[in-house]
Amino acid sequence: MAAPSNLPSARAIAENCFDKYRLESDPNCDLALREDLEALAEHFAGLNTLKSVFIEHLVPWPDFVRPANVGHAAIADFLITRAAVAGISSN
């Protein structure tokens, strides 16, 4: 994805998770799930394995680790000066 976070897209994460799951567990998994992260998560929720398989095993968490950027510093400034009540960041 775009700077400054440079995180992988939802599609790339879905493909990564799907490919790993298909290789390790279910070679017959529905190919329609491969590019749709939400549908893939719903698939695992339906199997009652959203946390145990999808979140804890398939999601490539290291791909989301990035250093703080100027956007984070700006959010911190808003929080410190109470210009904002809360802040959310994707990384």
Phi and psi restraints in degrees (value plus and minus 20) as a CYANA .aco file:
   2 ALA   PHI     -88.3   -48.3
   2 ALA   PSI     139.2   179.2
   3 ALA   PHI     -84.8   -44.8
   3 ALA   PSI     134.4   174.4
   4 PRO   PHI    -110.8   -70.8
   4 PRO   PSI     -31.1     8.9
   5 SER   PHI     -98.9   -58.9
   5 SER   PSI     -56.2   -16.2
   6 ASN   PHI      34.7    74.7
   6 ASN   PSI      14.9    54.9
   7 LEU   PHI     -96.9   -56.9
   7 LEU   PSI     135.1   175.1
   8 PRO   PHI     -88.0   -48.0
   8 PRO   PSI     130.7   170.7
   9 SER   PHI     -91.2   -51.2
   9 SER   PSI     141.4   181.4
  10 ALA   PHI     -79.1   -39.1
  10 ALA   PSI     -57.9   -17.9
  11 ARG   PHI     -83.8   -43.8
  11 ARG   PSI     -63.5   -23.5
  12 ALA   PHI     -83.9   -43.9
  12 ALA   PSI     -60.0   -20.0
  13 ILE   PHI     -85.1   -45.1
  13 ILE   PSI     -64.3   -24.3
  14 ALA   PHI     -78.9   -38.9
  14 ALA   PSI     -66.7   -26.7
  15 GLU   PHI     -81.7   -41.7
  15 GLU   PSI     -63.0   -23.0
  16 ASN   PHI     -81.7   -41.7
  16 ASN   PSI     -68.8   -28.8
  17 CYS   PHI     -83.5   -43.5
  17 CYS   PSI     -65.6   -25.6
  18 PHE   PHI     -81.0   -41.0
  18 PHE   PSI     -68.4   -28.4
  19 ASP   PHI     -81.3   -41.3
  19 ASP   PSI     -61.7   -21.7
  20 LYS   PHI     -84.6   -44.6
  20 LYS   PSI     -65.3   -25.3
  21 TYR   PHI     -83.1   -43.1
  21 TYR   PSI     -64.8   -24.8
  22 ARG   PHI     -83.2   -43.2
  22 ARG   PSI     -61.5   -21.5
  23 LEU   PHI     -88.0   -48.0
  23 LEU   PSI     -62.3   -22.3
  24 GLU   PHI    -108.1   -68.1
  24 GLU   PSI     -49.2    -9.2
  25 SER   PHI    -151.3  -111.3
  25 SER   PSI     -62.7   -22.7
  26 ASP   PHI    -161.0  -121.0
  26 ASP   PSI      66.5   106.5
  27 PRO   PHI     -83.1   -43.1
  27 PRO   PSI     -34.9     5.1
  28 ASN   PHI    -120.9   -80.9
  28 ASN   PSI      -7.1    32.9
  29 CYS   PHI     -78.3   -38.3
  29 CYS   PSI     120.8   160.8
  30 ASP   PHI     -76.9   -36.9
  30 ASP   PSI      97.0   137.0
  31 LEU   PHI     -80.8   -40.8
  31 LEU   PSI     -42.2    -2.2
  32 ALA   PHI     -83.9   -43.9
  32 ALA   PSI     -38.5     1.5
  33 LEU   PHI    -102.5   -62.5
  33 LEU   PSI     -33.5     6.5
  34 ARG   PHI     -81.0   -41.0
  34 ARG   PSI     -56.1   -16.1
  35 GLU   PHI    -126.7   -86.7
  35 GLU   PSI     -13.7    26.3
  36 ASP   PHI    -141.7  -101.7
  36 ASP   PSI      78.4   118.4
  37 LEU   PHI     -80.5   -40.5
  37 LEU   PSI     -60.6   -20.6
  38 GLU   PHI     -85.3   -45.3
  38 GLU   PSI     -65.1   -25.1
  39 ALA   PHI     -84.0   -44.0
  39 ALA   PSI     -57.3   -17.3
  40 LEU   PHI     -85.6   -45.6
  40 LEU   PSI     -63.8   -23.8
  41 ALA   PHI     -82.5   -42.5
  41 ALA   PSI     -61.6   -21.6
  42 GLU   PHI     -82.9   -42.9
  42 GLU   PSI     -55.9   -15.9
  43 HIS   PHI     -79.2   -39.2
  43 HIS   PSI     -68.1   -28.1
  44 PHE   PHI     -90.6   -50.6
  44 PHE   PSI     -53.5   -13.5
  45 ALA   PHI     -82.3   -42.3
  45 ALA   PSI     -60.4   -20.4
  46 GLY   PHI     -85.1   -45.1
  46 GLY   PSI     -46.4    -6.4
  47 LEU   PHI    -111.6   -71.6
  47 LEU   PSI     -17.4    22.6
  48 ASN   PHI      38.3    78.3
  48 ASN   PSI      14.7    54.7
  49 THR   PHI    -147.9  -107.9
  49 THR   PSI       1.2    41.2
  50 LEU   PHI     -77.1   -37.1
  50 LEU   PSI     -69.1   -29.1
  51 LYS   PHI     -97.2   -57.2
  51 LYS   PSI     -71.7   -31.7
  52 SER   PHI     -88.6   -48.6
  52 SER   PSI     -54.3   -14.3
  53 VAL   PHI    -124.6   -84.6
  53 VAL   PSI     -78.2   -38.2
  54 PHE   PHI     -86.4   -46.4
  54 PHE   PSI     -78.5   -38.5
  55 ILE   PHI     -92.0   -52.0
  55 ILE   PSI     -65.2   -25.2
  56 GLU   PHI    -105.0   -65.0
  56 GLU   PSI     -38.9     1.1
  57 HIS   PHI    -139.8   -99.8
  57 HIS   PSI     -60.5   -20.5
  58 LEU   PHI    -112.0   -72.0
  58 LEU   PSI     -56.5   -16.5
  59 VAL   PHI     -85.6   -45.6
  59 VAL   PSI     106.2   146.2
  60 PRO   PHI    -102.4   -62.4
  60 PRO   PSI      58.4    98.4
  61 TRP   PHI     -75.0   -35.0
  61 TRP   PSI     -57.2   -17.2
  62 PRO   PHI     -78.7   -38.7
  62 PRO   PSI     -45.5    -5.5
  63 ASP   PHI     -86.5   -46.5
  63 ASP   PSI     -34.5     5.5
  64 PHE   PHI    -118.8   -78.8
  64 PHE   PSI     -22.2    17.8
  65 VAL   PHI    -106.4   -66.4
  65 VAL   PSI      98.4   138.4
  66 ARG   PHI    -160.4  -120.4
  66 ARG   PSI     133.7   173.7
  67 PRO   PHI     -89.0   -49.0
  67 PRO   PSI     136.8   176.8
  68 ALA   PHI     -81.0   -41.0
  68 ALA   PSI     131.1   171.1
  69 ASN   PHI    -145.4  -105.4
  69 ASN   PSI    -197.0  -157.0
  70 VAL   PHI     -82.8   -42.8
  70 VAL   PSI     -47.9    -7.9
  71 GLY   PHI     -84.3   -44.3
  71 GLY   PSI     -59.7   -19.7
  72 HIS   PHI     -84.3   -44.3
  72 HIS   PSI     -60.8   -20.8
  73 ALA   PHI     -82.8   -42.8
  73 ALA   PSI     -60.5   -20.5
  74 ALA   PHI     -84.1   -44.1
  74 ALA   PSI     -62.9   -22.9
  75 ILE   PHI     -81.8   -41.8
  75 ILE   PSI     -61.9   -21.9
  76 ALA   PHI     -81.3   -41.3
  76 ALA   PSI     -61.6   -21.6
  77 ASP   PHI     -80.9   -40.9
  77 ASP   PSI     -64.1   -24.1
  78 PHE   PHI     -81.3   -41.3
  78 PHE   PSI     -60.4   -20.4
  79 LEU   PHI     -89.8   -49.8
  79 LEU   PSI     -62.4   -22.4
  80 ILE   PHI     -84.2   -44.2
  80 ILE   PSI     -60.3   -20.3
  81 THR   PHI    -106.8   -66.8
  81 THR   PSI     -19.2    20.8
  82 ARG   PHI      42.6    82.6
  82 ARG   PSI       4.9    44.9
  83 ALA   PHI     -93.9   -53.9
  83 ALA   PSI     -40.6    -0.6
  84 ALA   PHI    -151.8  -111.8
  84 ALA   PSI     128.2   168.2
  85 VAL   PHI    -106.9   -66.9
  85 VAL   PSI     -51.8   -11.8
  86 ALA   PHI    -169.8  -129.8
  86 ALA   PSI     138.9   178.9
  87 GLY   PHI    -160.0  -120.0
  87 GLY   PSI     125.2   165.2
  88 ILE   PHI    -149.2  -109.2
  88 ILE   PSI     118.3   158.3
  89 SER   PHI    -152.4  -112.4
  89 SER   PSI     127.8   167.8
  90 SER   PHI    -104.2   -64.2
  90 SER   PSI     -28.2    11.8
